[in-house]
């Protein structure tokens, strides 16, 4: 029986914490930052927990 492979793209996008939460980076802070206000770009820093509706799908892609 072949081994289950995790989705490599999803593995690069999310991280599982020690307690099992799935966290991701905030969107919108990669490019076109010049016209965004500093208030918006500061708000986009850091990580957030993946939405509850998406956790099952993300866990399946990660092979968990």
C-alpha positions, 0 to 999 in steps of 0.5 A, a space after each residue: 500500500 502506498 504511503 499517504 503524501 502531504 500536500 507540500 503547498 499547504 505545508 508551506 502555507 500553514 504551521 501546526 502549533 504545539 497544542 494542535 492549532 493551525 496558524 497561517 500568515 495574514 494575507 495582503 502583505 506581499 506586494 503593492 504595499 506603497 499605496 496601503 496605509 501603515 495602519 493596514 500593513 501593521 494590522 497584517 503582521 503576525 499569524 492568525 488561526 485558520 478559520 474553523 470551517 477550513 480546519 478539516 480540509 487543511 488537516 486532510 491536506 497535511 495528512 493529519 
